[in-house]
Amino acid sequence: MKERMTHGCSEALRLALTGGTPARAAWVAAVVGTILVVINQWEALLGMQALSIPKLVLTYVVPYLVSTYTAVSKDLRGRNIEPW
């Protein structure tokens, strides 16, 4: 069981870092993150408030991670591997 889990996790990491997944996730994060910045920080963009850098970073990181998770879990399911 432990070997199977270790194999699944290492395969998930490999898939997350190769095969076009990072580029696709970055594209999704750029589009979705920009939309979310406009929605959530429009006051800062118009100069009415200070821009929150931690929120700005998270606004791009979260869509990147969600996109990566989705792609990796889809690929693992197609290979009948359950890492978690």
Distance bins in CASP14 RR format, pairs under 12 A and 6 or more apart:
PFRMAT RR
TARGET T0000
AUTHOR 0000-0000-0000
RMODE 2
METHOD distances of the structure
MODEL  1
1 7 0 0 0 0 0 1 0 0 0 0 0
1 8 0 0 0 0 0 1 0 0 0 0 0
1 82 0 0 0 0 0 1 0 0 0 0 0
2 8 0 0 0 0 0 1 0 0 0 0 0
2 9 0 0 0 0 0 1 0 0 0 0 0
3 9 0 0 0 0 0 1 0 0 0 0 0
3 10 0 0 0 0 0 1 0 0 0 0 0
4 10 0 0 0 0 0 1 0 0 0 0 0
4 11 0 0 0 0 0 1 0 0 0 0 0
4 80 0 0 0 0 0 1 0 0 0 0 0
4 81 0 0 0 0 1 0 0 0 0 0 0
4 82 0 0 0 0 1 0 0 0 0 0 0
4 83 0 0 0 0 1 0 0 0 0 0 0
4 84 0 0 0 0 0 1 0 0 0 0 0
5 11 0 0 0 0 0 1 0 0 0 0 0
5 12 0 0 0 0 0 1 0 0 0 0 0
5 81 0 0 0 0 0 1 0 0 0 0 0
5 82 0 0 0 0 1 0 0 0 0 0 0
5 83 1 0 0 1 0 0 0 0 0 0 0
5 84 1 0 0 1 0 0 0 0 0 0 0
6 12 0 0 0 0 0 1 0 0 0 0 0
6 13 0 0 0 0 0 1 0 0 0 0 0
6 81 0 0 0 0 0 1 0 0 0 0 0
6 83 0 0 0 0 1 0 0 0 0 0 0
6 84 0 0 0 0 0 1 0 0 0 0 0
7 13 0 0 0 0 0 1 0 0 0 0 0
7 14 0 0 0 0 0 1 0 0 0 0 0
7 76 0 0 0 0 0 1 0 0 0 0 0
7 79 0 0 0 0 0 1 0 0 0 0 0
7 80 0 0 0 0 0 1 0 0 0 0 0
7 81 1 0 0 1 0 0 0 0 0 0 0
7 82 0 0 0 0 0 1 0 0 0 0 0
7 83 0 0 0 0 1 0 0 0 0 0 0
8 14 0 0 0 0 1 0 0 0 0 0 0
8 15 0 0 0 0 1 0 0 0 0 0 0
8 16 0 0 0 0 0 1 0 0 0 0 0
8 72 0 0 0 0 0 1 0 0 0 0 0
8 73 0 0 0 0 0 1 0 0 0 0 0
8 75 0 0 0 0 0 1 0 0 0 0 0
8 76 1 0 0 1 0 0 0 0 0 0 0
8 77 0 0 0 0 0 1 0 0 0 0 0
8 79 0 0 0 0 1 0 0 0 0 0 0
8 80 0 0 0 0 0 1 0 0 0 0 0
8 81 1 0 1 0 0 0 0 0 0 0 0
8 82 1 0 0 1 0 0 0 0 0 0 0
8 83 1 1 0 0 0 0 0 0 0 0 0
8 84 0 0 0 0 1 0 0 0 0 0 0
9 15 0 0 0 0 0 1 0 0 0 0 0
9 16 0 0 0 0 0 1 0 0 0 0 0
9 72 0 0 0 0 0 1 0 0 0 0 0
9 76 0 0 0 0 0 1 0 0 0 0 0
9 81 0 0 0 0 1 0 0 0 0 0 0
9 82 0 0 0 0 0 1 0 0 0 0 0
9 83 1 0 1 0 0 0 0 0 0 0 0
9 84 1 0 0 1 0 0 0 0 0 0 0
10 16 0 0 0 0 0 1 0 0 0 0 0
10 17 0 0 0 0 0 1 0 0 0 0 0
10 72 0 0 0 0 0 1 0 0 0 0 0
10 76 0 0 0 0 0 1 0 0 0 0 0
10 81 0 0 0 0 0 1 0 0 0 0 0
10 83 0 0 0 0 1 0 0 0 0 0 0
11 17 0 0 0 0 0 1 0 0 0 0 0
11 18 0 0 0 0 0 1 0 0 0 0 0
11 72 0 0 0 0 1 0 0 0 0 0 0
11 73 0 0 0 0 0 1 0 0 0 0 0
11 75 0 0 0 0 1 0 0 0 0 0 0
11 76 1 0 0 1 0 0 0 0 0 0 0
11 77 0 0 0 0 0 1 0 0 0 0 0
11 78 0 0 0 0 0 1 0 0 0 0 0
11 79 1 0 0 1 0 0 0 0 0 0 0
11 80 0 0 0 0 0 1 0 0 0 0 0
11 81 1 0 1 0 0 0 0 0 0 0 0
11 82 0 0 0 0 0 1 0 0 0 0 0
11 83 1 0 0 1 0 0 0 0 0 0 0
11 84 0 0 0 0 0 1 0 0 0 0 0
12 18 0 0 0 0 0 1 0 0 0 0 0
12 21 0 0 0 0 0 1 0 0 0 0 0
12 68 0 0 0 0 1 0 0 0 0 0 0
12 69 0 0 0 0 1 0 0 0 0 0 0
12 71 0 0 0 0 0 1 0 0 0 0 0
12 72 1 0 1 0 0 0 0 0 0 0 0
12 73 0 0 0 0 1 0 0 0 0 0 0
12 74 0 0 0 0 0 1 0 0 0 0 0
12 75 0 0 0 0 1 0 0 0 0 0 0
12 76 1 0 0 1 0 0 0 0 0 0 0
12 77 0 0 0 0 0 1 0 0 0 0 0
12 79 0 0 0 0 0 1 0 0 0 0 0
12 81 1 0 0 1 0 0 0 0 0 0 0
12 82 0 0 0 0 1 0 0 0 0 0 0
12 83 1 0 1 0 0 0 0 0 0 0 0
12 84 0 0 0 0 1 0 0 0 0 0 0
13 21 0 0 0 0 0 1 0 0 0 0 0
13 22 0 0 0 0 0 1 0 0 0 0 0
13 68 0 0 0 0 0 1 0 0 0 0 0
13 72 0 0 0 0 1 0 0 0 0 0 0
13 75 0 0 0 0 0 1 0 0 0 0 0
13 76 0 0 0 0 0 1 0 0 0 0 0
13 83 0 0 0 0 1 0 0 0 0 0 0
14 20 0 0 0 0 0 1 0 0 0 0 0
14 21 0 0 0 0 1 0 0 0 0 0 0
14 22 0 0 0 0 0 1 0 0 0 0 0
14 72 0 0 0 0 1 0 0 0 0 0 0
14 75 0 0 0 0 1 0 0 0 0 0 0
14 76 0 0 0 0 0 1 0 0 0 0 0
14 79 0 0 0 0 0 1 0 0 0 0 0
14 81 0 0 0 0 0 1 0 0 0 0 0
14 83 0 0 0 0 0 1 0 0 0 0 0
15 21 1 0 0 1 0 0 0 0 0 0 0
15 22 0 0 0 0 0 1 0 0 0 0 0
15 24 0 0 0 0 0 1 0 0 0 0 0
15 25 0 0 0 0 0 1 0 0 0 0 0
15 68 0 0 0 0 1 0 0 0 0 0 0
15 69 0 0 0 0 0 1 0 0 0 0 0
15 70 0 0 0 0 0 1 0 0 0 0 0
15 71 1 0 0 1 0 0 0 0 0 0 0
15 72 1 0 1 0 0 0 0 0 0 0 0
15 73 0 0 0 0 1 0 0 0 0 0 0
15 74 0 0 0 0 1 0 0 0 0 0 0
15 75 1 0 1 0 0 0 0 0 0 0 0
15 76 1 0 0 1 0 0 0 0 0 0 0
15 77 0 0 0 0 0 1 0 0 0 0 0
15 78 0 0 0 0 0 1 0 0 0 0 0
15 79 0 0 0 0 1 0 0 0 0 0 0
15 81 0 0 0 0 1 0 0 0 0 0 0
15 83 0 0 0 0 1 0 0 0 0 0 0
16 22 1 0 0 1 0 0 0 0 0 0 0
16 24 0 0 0 0 0 1 0 0 0 0 0
16 25 0 0 0 0 1 0 0 0 0 0 0
16 64 0 0 0 0 0 1 0 0 0 0 0
16 65 0 0 0 0 1 0 0 0 0 0 0
16 67 0 0 0 0 0 1 0 0 0 0 0
16 68 1 0 1 0 0 0 0 0 0 0 0
16 69 0 0 0 0 1 0 0 0 0 0 0
16 70 0 0 0 0 0 1 0 0 0 0 0
16 71 1 0 0 1 0 0 0 0 0 0 0
16 72 1 0 1 0 0 0 0 0 0 0 0
16 73 0 0 0 0 0 1 0 0 0 0 0
16 74 0 0 0 0 0 1 0 0 0 0 0
16 75 0 0 0 0 1 0 0 0 0 0 0
16 76 0 0 0 0 0 1 0 0 0 0 0
16 83 0 0 0 0 0 1 0 0 0 0 0
17 23 0 0 0 0 0 1 0 0 0 0 0
17 25 0 0 0 0 0 1 0 0 0 0 0
17 68 0 0 0 0 1 0 0 0 0 0 0
17 71 0 0 0 0 0 1 0 0 0 0 0
17 72 0 0 0 0 1 0 0 0 0 0 0
18 24 0 0 0 0 0 1 0 0 0 0 0
18 68 0 0 0 0 0 1 0 0 0 0 0
18 71 0 0 0 0 0 1 0 0 0 0 0
18 72 0 0 0 0 0 1 0 0 0 0 0
18 75 0 0 0 0 0 1 0 0 0 0 0
19 25 0 0 0 0 0 1 0 0 0 0 0
19 68 0 0 0 0 0 1 0 0 0 0 0
19 71 0 0 0 0 1 0 0 0 0 0 0
19 72 0 0 0 0 0 1 0 0 0 0 0
19 75 0 0 0 0 1 0 0 0 0 0 0
20 26 0 0 0 0 1 0 0 0 0 0 0
20 27 0 0 0 0 0 1 0 0 0 0 0
20 28 0 0 0 0 0 1 0 0 0 0 0
20 67 0 0 0 0 0 1 0 0 0 0 0
20 68 0 0 0 0 0 1 0 0 0 0 0
20 71 0 0 0 0 1 0 0 0 0 0 0
20 72 0 0 0 0 0 1 0 0 0 0 0
20 75 0 0 0 0 0 1 0 0 0 0 0
21 27 0 0 0 0 0 1 0 0 0 0 0
21 28 0 0 0 0 0 1 0 0 0 0 0
21 64 0 0 0 0 0 1 0 0 0 0 0
21 65 0 0 0 0 0 1 0 0 0 0 0
21 67 0 0 0 0 1 0 0 0 0 0 0
21 68 1 0 0 1 0 0 0 0 0 0 0
21 69 0 0 0 0 0 1 0 0 0 0 0
21 70 0 0 0 0 1 0 0 0 0 0 0
21 71 1 0 1 0 0 0 0 0 0 0 0
21 72 1 0 0 1 0 0 0 0 0 0 0
21 73 0 0 0 0 0 1 0 0 0 0 0
21 74 0 0 0 0 0 1 0 0 0 0 0
21 75 0 0 0 0 1 0 0 0 0 0 0
21 76 0 0 0 0 0 1 0 0 0 0 0
22 28 0 0 0 0 0 1 0 0 0 0 0
22 29 0 0 0 0 0 1 0 0 0 0 0
22 64 0 0 0 0 1 0 0 0 0 0 0
22 65 0 0 0 0 0 1 0 0 0 0 0
22 67 0 0 0 0 1 0 0 0 0 0 0
22 68 1 0 0 1 0 0 0 0 0 0 0
22 71 0 0 0 0 1 0 0 0 0 0 0
22 72 0 0 0 0 0 1 0 0 0 0 0
23 29 0 0 0 0 0 1 0 0 0 0 0
23 30 0 0 0 0 0 1 0 0 0 0 0
23 64 0 0 0 0 0 1 0 0 0 0 0
23 67 0 0 0 0 0 1 0 0 0 0 0
23 68 0 0 0 0 0 1 0 0 0 0 0
23 71 0 0 0 0 0 1 0 0 0 0 0
24 30 0 0 0 0 0 1 0 0 0 0 0
24 31 0 0 0 0 0 1 0 0 0 0 0
24 63 0 0 0 0 0 1 0 0 0 0 0
24 64 0 0 0 0 1 0 0 0 0 0 0
24 67 1 0 0 1 0 0 0 0 0 0 0
24 68 0 0 0 0 1 0 0 0 0 0 0
24 70 0 0 0 0 1 0 0 0 0 0 0
24 71 1 0 0 1 0 0 0 0 0 0 0
24 72 0 0 0 0 0 1 0 0 0 0 0
24 74 0 0 0 0 0 1 0 0 0 0 0
24 75 0 0 0 0 0 1 0 0 0 0 0
25 31 0 0 0 0 0 1 0 0 0 0 0
25 32 0 0 0 0 0 1 0 0 0 0 0
25 33 0 0 0 0 0 1 0 0 0 0 0
25 60 0 0 0 0 0 1 0 0 0 0 0
25 61 0 0 0 0 0 1 0 0 0 0 0
25 62 0 0 0 0 0 1 0 0 0 0 0
25 63 1 0 0 1 0 0 0 0 0 0 0
25 64 1 0 1 0 0 0 0 0 0 0 0
25 65 1 0 0 1 0 0 0 0 0 0 0
25 66 0 0 0 0 1 0 0 0 0 0 0
25 67 1 0 1 0 0 0 0 0 0 0 0
25 68 1 0 1 0 0 0 0 0 0 0 0
25 69 0 0 0 0 1 0 0 0 0 0 0
25 70 0 0 0 0 1 0 0 0 0 0 0
25 71 1 0 0 1 0 0 0 0 0 0 0
25 72 0 0 0 0 1 0 0 0 0 0 0
26 32 0 0 0 0 0 1 0 0 0 0 0
26 33 0 0 0 0 0 1 0 0 0 0 0
26 60 0 0 0 0 1 0 0 0 0 0 0
26 61 0 0 0 0 0 1 0 0 0 0 0
26 63 0 0 0 0 1 0 0 0 0 0 0
26 64 1 0 0 1 0 0 0 0 0 0 0
26 65 0 0 0 0 0 1 0 0 0 0 0
26 67 0 0 0 0 1 0 0 0 0 0 0
26 68 0 0 0 0 1 0 0 0 0 0 0
26 71 0 0 0 0 0 1 0 0 0 0 0
27 33 0 0 0 0 0 1 0 0 0 0 0
27 34 0 0 0 0 0 1 0 0 0 0 0
27 60 0 0 0 0 0 1 0 0 0 0 0
27 63 0 0 0 0 0 1 0 0 0 0 0
27 64 0 0 0 0 1 0 0 0 0 0 0
27 67 0 0 0 0 1 0 0 0 0 0 0
27 68 0 0 0 0 0 1 0 0 0 0 0
27 71 0 0 0 0 0 1 0 0 0 0 0
28 34 0 0 0 0 0 1 0 0 0 0 0
28 35 0 0 0 0 0 1 0 0 0 0 0
28 36 0 0 0 0 0 1 0 0 0 0 0
28 60 0 0 0 0 0 1 0 0 0 0 0
28 61 0 0 0 0 0 1 0 0 0 0 0
28 62 0 0 0 0 0 1 0 0 0 0 0
28 63 1 0 1 0 0 0 0 0 0 0 0
28 64 1 0 0 1 0 0 0 0 0 0 0
28 65 0 0 0 0 0 1 0 0 0 0 0
28 66 0 0 0 0 1 0 0 0 0 0 0
28 67 1 0 1 0 0 0 0 0 0 0 0
28 68 0 0 0 0 1 0 0 0 0 0 0
28 69 0 0 0 0 0 1 0 0 0 0 0
28 70 0 0 0 0 1 0 0 0 0 0 0
28 71 0 0 0 0 1 0 0 0 0 0 0
29 35 0 0 0 0 0 1 0 0 0 0 0
29 36 0 0 0 0 1 0 0 0 0 0 0
29 37 0 0 0 0 0 1 0 0 0 0 0
29 57 0 0 0 0 0 1 0 0 0 0 0
29 58 0 0 0 0 0 1 0 0 0 0 0
29 59 0 0 0 0 1 0 0 0 0 0 0
29 60 1 0 1 0 0 0 0 0 0 0 0
29 61 1 0 0 1 0 0 0 0 0 0 0
29 62 0 0 0 0 1 0 0 0 0 0 0
29 63 1 0 1 0 0 0 0 0 0 0 0
29 64 1 1 0 0 0 0 0 0 0 0 0
29 65 0 0 0 0 1 0 0 0 0 0 0
29 66 0 0 0 0 1 0 0 0 0 0 0
29 67 1 0 0 1 0 0 0 0 0 0 0
29 68 0 0 0 0 1 0 0 0 0 0 0
30 36 0 0 0 0 0 1 0 0 0 0 0
30 37 0 0 0 0 0 1 0 0 0 0 0
30 59 0 0 0 0 0 1 0 0 0 0 0
30 60 1 0 0 1 0 0 0 0 0 0 0
30 61 0 0 0 0 0 1 0 0 0 0 0
30 63 0 0 0 0 1 0 0 0 0 0 0
30 64 0 0 0 0 1 0 0 0 0 0 0
30 67 0 0 0 0 0 1 0 0 0 0 0
31 37 0 0 0 0 0 1 0 0 0 0 0
31 38 0 0 0 0 0 1 0 0 0 0 0
31 59 0 0 0 0 0 1 0 0 0 0 0
31 60 0 0 0 0 0 1 0 0 0 0 0
31 63 0 0 0 0 1 0 0 0 0 0 0
31 64 0 0 0 0 0 1 0 0 0 0 0
31 67 0 0 0 0 0 1 0 0 0 0 0
32 38 0 0 0 0 0 1 0 0 0 0 0
32 39 0 0 0 0 0 1 0 0 0 0 0
32 40 0 0 0 0 0 1 0 0 0 0 0
32 59 0 0 0 0 1 0 0 0 0 0 0
32 60 0 0 0 0 1 0 0 0 0 0 0
32 61 0 0 0 0 0 1 0 0 0 0 0
32 62 0 0 0 0 1 0 0 0 0 0 0
32 63 1 0 1 0 0 0 0 0 0 0 0
32 64 0 0 0 0 1 0 0 0 0 0 0
32 65 0 0 0 0 0 1 0 0 0 0 0
32 66 0 0 0 0 1 0 0 0 0 0 0
32 67 0 0 0 0 1 0 0 0 0 0 0
33 39 0 0 0 0 1 0 0 0 0 0 0
33 40 0 0 0 0 1 0 0 0 0 0 0
33 41 0 0 0 0 0 1 0 0 0 0 0
33 55 0 0 0 0 0 1 0 0 0 0 0
33 56 0 0 0 0 1 0 0 0 0 0 0
33 57 0 0 0 0 0 1 0 0 0 0 0
33 58 0 0 0 0 1 0 0 0 0 0 0
33 59 1 0 1 0 0 0 0 0 0 0 0
33 60 1 0 1 0 0 0 0 0 0 0 0
33 61 0 0 0 0 1 0 0 0 0 0 0
33 62 0 0 0 0 1 0 0 0 0 0 0
33 63 1 0 1 0 0 0 0 0 0 0 0
33 64 0 0 0 0 1 0 0 0 0 0 0
33 66 0 0 0 0 0 1 0 0 0 0 0
33 67 0 0 0 0 0 1 0 0 0 0 0
34 40 0 0 0 0 0 1 0 0 0 0 0
34 41 0 0 0 0 0 1 0 0 0 0 0
34 45 0 0 0 0 0 1 0 0 0 0 0
34 56 0 0 0 0 0 1 0 0 0 0 0
34 59 0 0 0 0 1 0 0 0 0 0 0
34 60 0 0 0 0 1 0 0 0 0 0 0
34 63 0 0 0 0 1 0 0 0 0 0 0
35 41 0 0 0 0 0 1 0 0 0 0 0
35 42 0 0 0 0 0 1 0 0 0 0 0
35 59 0 0 0 0 1 0 0 0 0 0 0
35 60 0 0 0 0 0 1 0 0 0 0 0
35 63 0 0 0 0 1 0 0 0 0 0 0
36 42 0 0 0 0 0 1 0 0 0 0 0
36 55 0 0 0 0 1 0 0 0 0 0 0
36 56 0 0 0 0 1 0 0 0 0 0 0
36 57 0 0 0 0 0 1 0 0 0 0 0
36 58 0 0 0 0 1 0 0 0 0 0 0
36 59 1 0 1 0 0 0 0 0 0 0 0
36 60 0 0 0 0 1 0 0 0 0 0 0
36 61 0 0 0 0 0 1 0 0 0 0 0
36 62 0 0 0 0 1 0 0 0 0 0 0
36 63 1 0 0 1 0 0 0 0 0 0 0
36 66 0 0 0 0 0 1 0 0 0 0 0
37 43 0 0 0 0 0 1 0 0 0 0 0
37 44 0 0 0 0 1 0 0 0 0 0 0
37 45 1 0 0 1 0 0 0 0 0 0 0
37 51 0 0 0 0 1 0 0 0 0 0 0
37 52 0 0 0 0 0 1 0 0 0 0 0
37 53 0 0 0 0 0 1 0 0 0 0 0
37 55 0 0 0 0 1 0 0 0 0 0 0
37 56 1 0 0 1 0 0 0 0 0 0 0
37 57 0 0 0 0 0 1 0 0 0 0 0
37 58 0 0 0 0 0 1 0 0 0 0 0
37 59 1 0 1 0 0 0 0 0 0 0 0
37 60 0 0 0 0 1 0 0 0 0 0 0
37 62 0 0 0 0 0 1 0 0 0 0 0
37 63 0 0 0 0 0 1 0 0 0 0 0
38 44 0 0 0 0 0 1 0 0 0 0 0
38 45 1 0 0 1 0 0 0 0 0 0 0
38 46 0 0 0 0 0 1 0 0 0 0 0
38 56 0 0 0 0 0 1 0 0 0 0 0
38 59 0 0 0 0 1 0 0 0 0 0 0
39 45 0 0 0 0 0 1 0 0 0 0 0
39 55 0 0 0 0 0 1 0 0 0 0 0
39 59 0 0 0 0 1 0 0 0 0 0 0
40 49 0 0 0 0 0 1 0 0 0 0 0
40 51 0 0 0 0 0 1 0 0 0 0 0
40 52 0 0 0 0 1 0 0 0 0 0 0
40 55 1 0 0 1 0 0 0 0 0 0 0
40 56 0 0 0 0 1 0 0 0 0 0 0
40 58 0 0 0 0 0 1 0 0 0 0 0
40 59 1 0 0 1 0 0 0 0 0 0 0
40 60 0 0 0 0 0 1 0 0 0 0 0
40 62 0 0 0 0 0 1 0 0 0 0 0
41 47 0 0 0 0 0 1 0 0 0 0 0
41 48 0 0 0 0 0 1 0 0 0 0 0
41 49 1 0 0 1 0 0 0 0 0 0 0
41 50 0 0 0 0 1 0 0 0 0 0 0
41 51 1 0 0 1 0 0 0 0 0 0 0
41 52 1 0 0 1 0 0 0 0 0 0 0
41 53 0 0 0 0 0 1 0 0 0 0 0
41 54 0 0 0 0 0 1 0 0 0 0 0
41 55 1 0 0 1 0 0 0 0 0 0 0
41 56 1 0 0 1 0 0 0 0 0 0 0
41 57 0 0 0 0 0 1 0 0 0 0 0
41 58 0 0 0 0 0 1 0 0 0 0 0
41 59 1 0 0 1 0 0 0 0 0 0 0
42 48 0 0 0 0 1 0 0 0 0 0 0
42 49 0 0 0 0 1 0 0 0 0 0 0
42 51 0 0 0 0 0 1 0 0 0 0 0
43 49 1 0 1 0 0 0 0 0 0 0 0
43 50 0 0 0 0 1 0 0 0 0 0 0
43 51 0 0 0 0 1 0 0 0 0 0 0
43 52 0 0 0 0 0 1 0 0 0 0 0
43 55 0 0 0 0 0 1 0 0 0 0 0
44 50 1 0 0 1 0 0 0 0 0 0 0
44 51 1 0 1 0 0 0 0 0 0 0 0
44 52 1 0 0 1 0 0 0 0 0 0 0
44 53 0 0 0 0 0 1 0 0 0 0 0
44 55 0 0 0 0 1 0 0 0 0 0 0
44 56 0 0 0 0 1 0 0 0 0 0 0
44 59 0 0 0 0 0 1 0 0 0 0 0
45 51 1 0 0 1 0 0 0 0 0 0 0
45 52 0 0 0 0 0 1 0 0 0 0 0
45 56 0 0 0 0 0 1 0 0 0 0 0
49 55 0 0 0 0 0 1 0 0 0 0 0
50 56 0 0 0 0 0 1 0 0 0 0 0
51 57 0 0 0 0 0 1 0 0 0 0 0
51 59 0 0 0 0 0 1 0 0 0 0 0
52 58 0 0 0 0 1 0 0 0 0 0 0
52 59 0 0 0 0 1 0 0 0 0 0 0
53 59 0 0 0 0 0 1 0 0 0 0 0
53 60 0 0 0 0 0 1 0 0 0 0 0
54 60 0 0 0 0 0 1 0 0 0 0 0
54 61 0 0 0 0 0 1 0 0 0 0 0
55 61 0 0 0 0 0 1 0 0 0 0 0
55 62 0 0 0 0 0 1 0 0 0 0 0
56 62 0 0 0 0 0 1 0 0 0 0 0
57 63 0 0 0 0 0 1 0 0 0 0 0
57 64 0 0 0 0 0 1 0 0 0 0 0
58 64 0 0 0 0 0 1 0 0 0 0 0
58 65 0 0 0 0 0 1 0 0 0 0 0
58 66 0 0 0 0 0 1 0 0 0 0 0
59 65 0 0 0 0 0 1 0 0 0 0 0
60 66 0 0 0 0 0 1 0 0 0 0 0
60 67 0 0 0 0 0 1 0 0 0 0 0
61 67 0 0 0 0 0 1 0 0 0 0 0
61 68 0 0 0 0 0 1 0 0 0 0 0
62 68 0 0 0 0 0 1 0 0 0 0 0
62 69 0 0 0 0 0 1 0 0 0 0 0
63 69 0 0 0 0 0 1 0 0 0 0 0
63 70 0 0 0 0 0 1 0 0 0 0 0
64 70 0 0 0 0 0 1 0 0 0 0 0
64 71 0 0 0 0 0 1 0 0 0 0 0
65 71 0 0 0 0 0 1 0 0 0 0 0
65 72 0 0 0 0 0 1 0 0 0 0 0
66 72 0 0 0 0 0 1 0 0 0 0 0
66 73 0 0 0 0 0 1 0 0 0 0 0
67 73 0 0 0 0 0 1 0 0 0 0 0
67 74 0 0 0 0 0 1 0 0 0 0 0
68 74 0 0 0 0 0 1 0 0 0 0 0
68 75 0 0 0 0 0 1 0 0 0 0 0
69 75 0 0 0 0 0 1 0 0 0 0 0
69 76 0 0 0 0 0 1 0 0 0 0 0
69 83 0 0 0 0 0 1 0 0 0 0 0
69 84 0 0 0 0 0 1 0 0 0 0 0
70 76 0 0 0 0 0 1 0 0 0 0 0
70 77 0 0 0 0 0 1 0 0 0 0 0
71 77 0 0 0 0 0 1 0 0 0 0 0
71 78 0 0 0 0 0 1 0 0 0 0 0
72 78 0 0 0 0 0 1 0 0 0 0 0
72 79 0 0 0 0 0 1 0 0 0 0 0
72 81 0 0 0 0 0 1 0 0 0 0 0
72 83 0 0 0 0 1 0 0 0 0 0 0
72 84 0 0 0 0 0 1 0 0 0 0 0
73 79 0 0 0 0 0 1 0 0 0 0 0
73 81 0 0 0 0 1 0 0 0 0 0 0
73 82 0 0 0 0 1 0 0 0 0 0 0
73 83 0 0 0 0 1 0 0 0 0 0 0
73 84 0 0 0 0 1 0 0 0 0 0 0
74 81 0 0 0 0 0 1 0 0 0 0 0
75 81 0 0 0 0 1 0 0 0 0 0 0
75 83 0 0 0 0 0 1 0 0 0 0 0
76 82 1 0 0 1 0 0 0 0 0 0 0
76 83 1 0 0 1 0 0 0 0 0 0 0
76 84 0 0 0 0 1 0 0 0 0 0 0
77 83 0 0 0 0 0 1 0 0 0 0 0
77 84 0 0 0 0 0 1 0 0 0 0 0
END
